[in-house]
Amino acid sequence: MTDYTSMVVLREEQLAARGIRRTNQARVAQGEWGRLVTGHPVHSDAEHLFWDVAALVLIGWMLDRRNPRALMRGLLAGAAAVNAWLWLGLPQLERHCGLSGVLNTLIVLLVAQLWRETRQPWVVILAVVLLVKPIAELHSGRALLTHTAWPSLPSAHLAGLLAGLCILPLRGPGPG
């Protein structure tokens, strides 16, 4: 690990000392509810952190420019959906971390906003790719775009995507 990444990616013990912990179902069941929030900013390695932060900055910036309320709704709905899936769908899961499930929520909202603004065919193609990607990940059992220290959880990506689809009707004020 380079000096730069060691400044950005703290080891799990260091994060725990600051009260930030990865999601762990058994610990949540014992009352450590904070893990449902702190599990999203924790990352398994520098590559995981880089890709999630890069995607959050880009998607977040693009969505915030178009509809700031959609960004906040997406962050909240995505985190809630991923947590619900982890809790109800994967109760034996020992560890989960990262933003990729939440990012899928934001991507759905951004693509919908782009469609409302442009009605361009490339947006439809992007939407199809975004729907196929988590299905392909579920089939292969791993993320298609990254390879991190911990095994990927494609079902969390799908949970985030479904959350985005569920909150689309709540688009509220904003252009388009």
Secondary structure, DSSP 8 states (H G I E B T S, - for coil): --HHHHHHS--HHHHHHTT---B-HHHHHTT-TTHHHHTTT--SSHHHHHHHHHHHHHHHHHHHHH-HHHHHHHHHHHHHHHHHIIIII-TT---B--SHHHHHHHHHHHHHHHHHHH--HHHHHHHHHHHHHHHHHHHHTS-SS---SS---HHHHHHHHHHHHHHGGG--SS--
